[in-house]
Amino acid sequence: MISEDWISGLPDEILHFTLSLMSLREAVRTSILSRRWRYCWKTSLKLSRSLNLDVFVMRESNYQTKMFYDYRYGPLMYNRNLLLEERRKFVQWVDQIMKVDYPVIDSFRLSFYLKKEFAHRIDQWISVAVAKRVQNLVIDLSGLHTFPFSPGDEELYLFPYWLFTKETGSLVKCLCLNSCTLGPLDFSCFSSLVDLQLENIVINQVDITKFLSSCPNLEKLVLVDCRKLLDLEISGRSLKLKYLTVIKCYCEREIKIDSRNLTSYALGKLSSDLPKMESLFLTVGRFKGTTIPQQLPLFANLKKLVLKIVSREEYLWAFIPLVQAAPYLHTLELHLYHSASKCEVLQRPSDAPQFYLKEIVLSGFTATSHEIEFTKYLFRNCKVLEKIIIDCVQRFYDHKQGFFYIDFHSDYGYSKEKADRGVKEAAFEKKKIEEQAHEQLVNDLPFGVELLFV
C-alpha cells in the first residue's frame, strides 16, 4: 500500500517557506524527491535576499580543512588532487546557484580557497550580485590560508573594480575582502561605504588615503596581514571612523592616528591622541620601547583594555602606566605568550589605586615569580575588584572569532595518537601551574574577590 504524499500537495507558498528554513545544501537536495519538488528550491531562493556561497554551507559537517592534509609526506603537506577536485565541485555548485533569477541580492558572500585562475568565474558571480544591487559584499578566498596553503601575491585574485559604476558602487555599505589584490581601484564608486575589512590584501598607504577621502561615511576599518602597508596614517577631522583594527601589517616606518570619533581601537602600536576611545586592544610585539609612548595622555573614556603580549622583553611593570592612564577602566585582560625573558629588570611602580576596575583576566599564566608579584600588585590597587580569572593555557587570537584554544585533534594535522598525548601533557601541566598559583595568591586575595581558574 502506497501512502499519499500530503507534503507535495501543500500550496507553493508553504513549500517555499519550508525550504527557506533549510540550509542551501538541504534545499537543493529536495529537487530529487519528485517533479513537483524539482525547481521548488530555486523559487524559495528567490525569496531570500542573501546568498552565502561558503564551502561549509555546501559540505556542511562533511568538510574539514584537515581532509586536505597528506600524511605520507608530513603533517604540513596537502593533497593537491583532492583540493582540485573540491574546487571543481564548489565551482559547479556556485554556478548552479547563480543561475537562479534573483530579483534582489542585498548580501553576497563567497568563501573558498580560490586563486586568480578562477577569476573569470568569480567575476561572473560578482557581476550578478552587482546587477542585483548588492549592499553587503564579502569575498573571502582564504579557505585554507594556513601554512602551507597560502599563495604568493602573484597568485591572488584581482578584485573586479571595473564592474562597479558610481550608481552600483554607492549602494555598497559593507565590503570585506580576503586574499585579493585591489589594482587601480576607483574608490569614489564606494561613497556610501560604512564598513571596510581587508585581510591578506596587497594595498599601500596611498590606497588607504584614497579610501578615506572617497568614503566620508566610513565607520569601521579593519586591516589584517596587509604586508606591504609600511606606513599608516588615519587622519582627518571630518572622519566618522569609530572602529579601527590593524593586525600583522608590519607598519615599520610610522603609524599616525588622528580620528576624534574613534571609540574602539586594536593595533600593534598606540597612538596618543584618541580622546573618545572606549575599547583598546593592543598587541605588544618584539620591538622594545616602540609600542607604548613614553608620554601618555589621560584616556578618560577607556572602559576595556586588552593586551596581547607576545614578547616580554619589557617586564609586565611596563604596562602599569597604561593602566594608570585609564582611571575609569572596568575590564583588564592580559594574554601572555612567553615567560619573562632576559632583559632589564624594571623597578616596580609605586601604588596607584584603581577605583572602577572590576574584572581582570590573565591567560597564558605560568606562575613565575614576576607574574605572581604583578598579580599581587593588582590585588592591592584595584579597590572595587570583583573577579580575577586566571587561565594557565595560552589563548590564540583571530580578529573574527576572538580568543580561542588550539585543538590538538583538528589543528596542524596531528595524528590521533600525537593529539591525545598532547592533550594529556597539557592537562597535567595546567593542573600543576594552577595549584602553584593558587598556593601563592590565595593569602593575598582581597576579601570578597572571586579567584577563578579556567
N, C-alpha and C positions, 0 to 999 in steps of 0.2 A: 504493500500500500504506500503510495507516494503522497506525502503531506503537502498541503497547499502552501505556496510561498507568499505569506502575508506581507513580508517586508517589501518585496518588489512591487506589491500592489499599492504601496503608500504614495501619496501625492509627491510630485517632484520637489516641492518646497521643503518637505520633511526629509526626503533623502539627501538633498543638498545641505540642509542644516546638519544632519547626522555626519556627513562626510567632512564638514568644516570643523568638526570636533576631533577628527583623527589627524595623525601625523601625515605629512605629504606622502611618505612611503606607503603607509597603510591605505590611504585613499586611492592611490594608483593601483594597488593590488586588487581592489574590488572590481576592476574592469574585466576580470576573467570569470566573474560569477554568472553573468548572463548577458544577453543582448541589451536588456534594459539598463544594466549597470555599465556597459562598455564605455560610455562617454560621460557618465554622471560626474566622475571626479573632475573632469575639465570644467563642467559648469559650476561645480562648487568652488573651484579655484577662482573663477571669475568674481565670486562674491567676496573674496579676500583681497585686501588692498596691500598685502605684504607678501613678499617672496623671500624665503630663507633657503637658499641653494647651498647647503652645507653638507659635506660628506657624512657627518654624523647623523643628519636627517635621512640621508639616503640609505646608509648602512645600519643605523641605529646601534643597538648593543653589539652587533657583529663587528664593529670597526674599532680597532685599537692601533695606535702608532707602532707598537712593538711587533705587529704582524709583518712589518717590512724588514725587520732585522734578520740577517742571515748568520746564524751562529757558527756555521762552518768556517767562516773567515774572521771570527772575532765578534765581540758584543757590539761594536760600533760600525759594522758593515751592514749593508742593506741589499735586499734582493731587487735588482733593477727590473727584471722581467715582471715580477709581481706588481711593482709600482707602475709600470707602463700599462699593465692590464687594468689596474684600478683607475688610472687616469682615463683610459678608453671608456670604461663603464660610466664614470662620472660625467664625461662629456656627452655621452649618449643620453643619459638621464636628464641632464640640463636641457639639451636640445629638445627633448620631448616636452618638458615643462614649458619651455619658451614658445612653443607652437600655439599655446592657448591664447585666444584673443582677449586680453585683459582690457577692460575699459580704463582703469586707472591703476598705477602701481605707486603707492606712497613710499613704501620701504622696500629696498632691494639689497639683499646680502648674498655675496658669492664667497665661498670659503673652501679651498682645497689647494694642495701643493701643485700649482701650475706655473710654468715659465713662459718666456716670450714665444716659444714655438707654438703655443696655443693662442697667440694674440688675435688671429682672425676670428676665432670662435668667441673669445671673451669680448671683443669689440662688438660683435653682433648682439650678444646678450645685453651689454650695457646700452647699446643704441635703442633696444626695445624699451628698456626702463626709462631712458631719457625721453623717448617719444610718448611714454605714458605718464610724464610729468612727475618723475621721482623726486622725493624730498629728502629721504634718508638713504645714502648710498654707502655701502660697506663692501670693499674689495679686499679680501684677506687671502693672499696666495701663499701663506706661510704654514700650511697644514703640517708639514714635517720639518719645520725650521729649527731643529735641534741638530747639533753636530752628529753625523757628517752630512746631513741633507742640505744645508744652507748653500744656495747658489751664489756665484760671484755677481757683481753688479752688472756685468755684461750679459747675464742670462735673465735679468729681471724684466718683467712685463712693463711696457711703456703705457702709462695711463692715457686713454684717448681723449685728451682735452679738446680736440677738434670736433667732437660730437656735440659739444655744448655751444649753444648760442647765448646771447645776453638774456633772452627770454627763458630758455630752459635752465640755464645755469643759475639764474636768480631764484628759481624755485627750491634749489638745494639748501637745506638748513643744516644738515649733518653730513660730513664727508670723512670717511675713515678708510685709509689706505695702508696696506701692509705688504711689504716686499714688492715694490714697484719703483719705477723711475717716473719723474714728472715731466721732463722735457721743457721746452719753452712755453710754459703754460700761460694763457691769457687769464690772469687772476681776476680781472674785472668782471668776468662772467659770474663769479660767485659772490655777488654783492650782498646777498642775504644770509650768508653762511654764519651760523651761530656756534657750531661745534666742529673743530678740525682736529683729527687724530692721525698722526703719521708715524709709522713704525717700519724700521728697516727700509727707509726711503732715501734715495740719493737726492739731497737737497742742500742748499747753502744759504748763507745769511742774506744774500740778495733776494732769493726766492721768499724767505720769511718776511723781509721788509715789504715786498710787493703784496704778499698776502694780507699783512696787517693794514696796509694803506688802502687796499681794494675791498676789504671786508670790515666795514665800520661796526657791524653788529656782532663781531666775534666775541664770545664769552668764555669759551673753553678751548685751550690749545694743549695738545699732548704730542710731545716729540720723544720717540724712543728709538735708540740704536740708529740714529742718523749720523753715521760715522764721518761723513765729510763736512759736517757742520762744525767748523773750527772756531767760529766766533758766534756769539748770540747776543743780540740786542733787542729787547722788547721795550719800546718806549713810545710815548705819545699821551698827552693829557686827555685826548678825546677817546682813548681806548676804553671799551666796555669789558675788557678781559677780566674775568673773575677767577678762573681756574687754570692753573699752569702746571704742567708736568714735563720735566726734561730728565730723561734717564738714559744713561750709556751713550751720550752724544759726543763725549770726548772733546768738549769745547776747551781746548788747551790755551787759547790766547786770552780771551776776555768774555765775561758774562756780565751784561748790564741789564737790569730790570727796573723799569720805572712805569708802573701801572697803578694809578691811585685807587682803582676799584678792586684790585686783586684780593680775594679772601681765602683761596686755597692754593698752596704752593708746594710742589715737590720737585726737588732739584739736587744736583750734586754740589752746588756751591750756594752760599747765602748772600743775597743782596741786602743792603742796609736801608732801603727806602720802600717799605711795604706797610704803610700805616693801617690798612684795613684788613690785613691778613688774620684769619681766624684759625686756619689749619696749616701746619707746616710739616712736610715730610722731607727730611734731609739725609742724603746718602753721604757718608764720610768715607772717602777712598784712601788712597795711599799717598796723597800729596800733603805732606805735613805743613801746617801753617797756612794753607791756602783756602780751606773750606769755610771757616768762620772768621769774619772780620774781627780785628782787634778792638775796634770801637763799635759797640753795638748800641742801636737806638732802643727806645722803650717800645716793646710790642704789646701795646695796651689792649688789643683785641684778640690776641692769640689765646685760644682755648685748648688746642690739642697740638702736641709736639711729638713727632715720631722720628727717631734717629735710627738709621740703619748703619751700623758701624762695622765696616768690612776690614778695617785695619786699625790697630791700636798703637800706632807709632806715637800717638799722644794718649796719655792715660785718660781715664774717664773723668778725672778732675777738669780736663779741658772743656767739658761741655756744661759745667756748672754755670759759667757766666751767661750762657744762652738761656738756661732755666731761670736765672735771676732776672734776665731782661724781659721775662713774661710774667709779671706779678699776678695775673688773673688766670693762669694756666689751670685747667681742670684735669687733663689727662696727659700722662707722660709715658711714652713707650721707647725702650731701648732694645734693639735687636742686635745681638753681638755675634761675631763670626770668628774671632780669633782671641786667644788668651793674650794678655799684655806681653808685648814683645820687648826686645832690648831697646830702650830709649831713655831719654832723660826722665828722672823721677820728678814730676811736678809737685810743688808744695800743695798740701791740702788747703782748699779755700776756707776762708772764715765762714761761720754760720750766717745764713741769710734766710729767715723764715718765709715759707710759702703759705699763704692763708686761704687758698682756694683749691689747691691740688688735692684731689680726692682718690685718684686711681693711678697706680703705677704698674706697668708691665715690663718684665725683664725676660727676654728669651735668649737662648744660647748661653745660659748661665752655667759657669763651670766651678763656682765656689772658690775661686782663687782668693788669696788674702786681700788683694786690691778690690775685687768685686764685693767682698763682704764688707770692707771698710766703706766703700762707696754707698752700699745699701744702708748701712747704719747712719751715714750722713743724711740720707734722705729721710730715715725714720725721725731723726732729731729735728729736722727743719720743716717737715710737712705737718702743719698744725691741725689740719682737718682731714688727714688721710683716713680713708675708709677701707681700702683694699689694696694689697700688693700681690700680683700674680707672677710667679716665677716658673719659667719653662726651661728645663735643663736640656732641651733639644733645640738645635738650630732651626729657625723658620726661614724659608726661602721666599722670595718676593717676585710677584708678577703684577704689573700695573693693572691688569684686567681682573684677576681673581684675588689680589691681595696677598697676604702671607699664607704659606702652605708648607706642608712637610713632604720630604722625599719619600716616595713609596718604593721600597726595595723590590716589590714584586712587579711593578709596571714601568719604572723609570730605568733608563740606561741599558735595558735589555739583559738584566741579570737573570741567570738560571734560577730555577726554583730553590735548588739546594743552597746556592750562594745567597739568595734573598732571605731564606729562612735563617741562615746563620747570621746575616747582618741584623735582622730584627732582634734575635736573641741577645746578641752582643750589645746592641744599642739600648735595649731594655735594662740589661744588667748595669751598664754604665750610668744610665739615667737614675736608677734607684740609688746607686751609691752616692751620686752627687747630691740628690735630694736629701738624703739622710745627713750628709755632711753640712749642707747649707742650713737645714732646719736646726741642727745642734748649735750652730754658731750664731744664728739670728734670733731664735725664739726668746732668749732672755732680754733682748734689746727691743723687742716688738712693743710699740706703744699700746696702751690699754684701749681696747675697742677696735683695733685694726685687725682685719682678717688677712691671714697669710695663706695663700693657696699655691699648691704645686700642681701643675697640669701636665 
